[in-house]
Amino acid sequence: MIIVPIKEGENIERALKKFKRKFEKTGTVKEIRARQAFEKPSVRKREERRHAVYVQKMFQSLD
């Protein structure tokens, strides 16, 4: 449960902004999206390798 302490006279928009920031840091939405569709471990590894190659090429092009 996320608890956001609100000071006396604090704007509700500011409190909502604090809540949203804390909620994003928990990673709940990211986890829910990941659980919606099962991804095989081999597919996940393949994507990670593909991303690593992309990042490596990107850094090499900057040199």
Buried (B, 14 or more C-beta within 10 A) or exposed (E): EEEBEEEEEEEEEEBEEBBEEEEEEEEEEEEEEEEEEEEEEEEEEEEEEEEEEEEEEEEEEEE
